[in-house]
């Protein structure tokens, strides 16, 4: 799996996940439970992951939607 982005912004995470789903790309959010354990104060970023084969297409979809995606 490849990491597309890391954020504490759950709204952005939801938006990006929906964009990918609309493009037929499955995404998985890592570190959700860790964030909950620390009290859900948003101190621990959550990681958005996609399959290796979907990485290039996922980055393209996000860039076209105006999202900044680190390399």
N, C-alpha and C positions, 0 to 999 in steps of 0.2 A: 504494500500500500504506500501511497505517496501523500505527503502533507501539502495541502493547497494553501491553507492559511491557519493562523493562530489568533484567536481574539477572545476578549472578555465580553464582547457585545453580543448578547443572545439574540437581539433583533436582527443584526447583520447576519449572524449564523443561520437563523431561520430563513432569511431572504435568499442567501446564497444556496442553501440546501434546496429550496424550492426552485430556484433557477436551474440547478443541475438536474433535479427530478423532471422538470419540464423538457429537458434535453435528452432524457432517457439515461442519465448517468446516476448510478447509485453512489451515495456518499454516506460516510459513517462519521459521527462525532465522537472523538476520544476525549477523555478526562472529564466527562460530565459528572460522574460519581465522585471524583476527587473534588470537584468544585462544590458539590453539595456537602461533602464532609467538612469542608472548611467554613461552612456556614452560609454558603451562597452569597457571599459578599462581592464576588467577582474578582478576586485577587488572582486566581489561577486561570490562565487562558485555556480555552477549549480548542482542540485541533480538528480541522475538517480534513478527512482523508478520503481518497478515491483509489480504485484499483490502478495498478501500474499502467495497464492498457488504456485507461480512460483519462490519464493525466493531461495529455496535450489537448484533447477536445474540451476537457473541463476548464482548463486555463483559457482557452479561446472563448468559450461561452461566458465566462466571468468578465474577461476584458471587454467583450462586446457590450456587456451590460454596464460598463463603467466602473467595475470593481478593480481595485488595486490588488494584484496577486503577486507576492514575492516569488522570485525564481528559486 
